[in-house]
Amino acid sequence: MKYIDEETGLLSREMRPGEDIQFHFDLSAHNLTIDTVESVQSTAKGAVAEVDALSISLVELGINDKIYFWAAGGTDNEDYQVIARFTTTSGEQLAESVIIKCRLHGF
């Protein structure tokens, strides 16, 4: 499920803690062409005191300017901001963000 996070205004997705799931940034509506993806990183928002990292792996640039990545791990009731940094064919350096909410119950 995806929706807009009320706190940040960013696109939000959900996953269960410990799950290994593929997500993507769809940039096709922005009318730009991605040349390279520099990084995709996650940061915990700090809702839980002892938080497990949300591991990001297998970042790929797909057709129609979609950046695919796998997220794994996470802590129940923690929100993670995932930021993709990329360069367009015209040399612009841009970033796109999504909130991933880890929830064992309550989807």
WOUR-V370606 format. One record per residue. N is the residue number from 1. RES is the residue in one small letter. SS is DSSP state (helix for helix, strand for strand, loop for the rest). PSI is psi in whole degrees, -180 to 180 (999 if undefined). D_CENTER is the distance of its C-alpha to the mean C-alpha in whole Angstrom. Layout:
n = {N/N}
res = {RES/RES}
ss = {SS/SS}
psi = {PSI/PSI}
d_center = {D_CENTER/D_CENTER}
This chain:
n = {1/2/3/4/5/6/7/8/9/10/11/12/13/14/15/16/17/18/19/20/21/22/23/24/25/26/27/28/29/30/31/32/33/34/35/36/37/38/39/40/41/42/43/44/45/46/47/48/49/50/51/52/53/54/55/56/57/58/59/60/61/62/63/64/65/66/67/68/69/70/71/72/73/74/75/76/77/78/79/80/81/82/83/84/85/86/87/88/89/90/91/92/93/94/95/96/97/98/99/100/101/102/103/104/105/106/107}
res = {m/k/y/i/d/e/e/t/g/l/l/s/r/e/m/r/p/g/e/d/i/q/f/h/f/d/l/s/a/h/n/l/t/i/d/t/v/e/s/v/q/s/t/a/k/g/a/v/a/e/v/d/a/l/s/i/s/l/v/e/l/g/i/n/d/k/i/y/f/w/a/a/g/g/t/d/n/e/d/y/q/v/i/a/r/f/t/t/t/s/g/e/q/l/a/e/s/v/i/i/k/c/r/l/h/g/f}
ss = {loop/strand/strand/strand/loop/loop/loop/loop/loop/loop/strand/strand/strand/strand/strand/loop/loop/loop/loop/strand/strand/strand/strand/strand/strand/strand/loop/helix/helix/helix/loop/loop/loop/strand/strand/strand/strand/strand/strand/strand/strand/strand/strand/strand/loop/loop/loop/loop/loop/loop/loop/loop/loop/strand/strand/strand/strand/strand/strand/strand/strand/strand/loop/loop/loop/strand/strand/strand/strand/strand/strand/strand/strand/loop/loop/loop/loop/loop/strand/strand/strand/strand/strand/strand/strand/strand/strand/strand/loop/loop/loop/loop/strand/strand/strand/strand/strand/strand/strand/strand/strand/strand/loop/loop/loop/loop/loop}
psi = {142/147/179/129/125/-36/-42/-22/6/157/139/140/163/150/162/146/137/-10/154/108/146/136/170/153/123/108/10/-28/-11/-2/52/160/125/132/-52/153/116/-44/156/116/154/149/129/142/-10/23/-26/138/-53/100/137/145/152/109/132/131/172/57/128/147/116/-179/159/33/56/134/114/143/157/136/139/153/-136/166/139/137/15/145/140/135/124/127/127/127/131/164/136/169/-21/2/-2/136/119/169/151/143/154/149/128/121/120/120/124/-39/160/23/999}
d_center = {13/12/13/13/13/16/16/14/14/10/9/9/8/10/11/14/15/16/14/13/11/10/7/7/7/11/13/16/17/17/20/19/19/17/19/17/13/14/11/7/8/7/10/12/13/16/18/19/22/21/17/16/13/10/11/9/11/13/11/13/14/15/18/18/15/12/10/9/8/9/8/11/13/13/15/17/17/14/11/8/7/4/6/7/11/13/17/19/22/24/23/20/18/15/11/8/6/5/6/6/10/12/16/19/20/20/18}
